[in-house]
């Protein structure tokens, strides 16, 4: 009976740790520009949002071939985000349902 109880406690603690680890997951992502155009704006919003947040690049630009590390954590605890890149030629590229808890790099390509 003691072994059963000990096993149940260990299992419960393992589940609790796994759930808290998901909430504390790293949401830092390298955004790479693999296009021939300069990226002038970058937006990320969790998939439940109807609005794009502020331009994460601010006054920076991401030249072709460059990358930048961005912390996508918006405090919601969510892992899935939509990305929008705006390029110097006016093109807007939207990519949906990106799991930032599972990737290290996301590339915009032509």
Secondary structure by P-SEA (a helix, b strand, c coil): caaaaaaaaaaaaaaaaaaaaaaacccbbbbbccccccccbbbbbccccccccccccccccccccbbbbbccccccccccbbbbbbcccbbbbbbccccccccccccccc
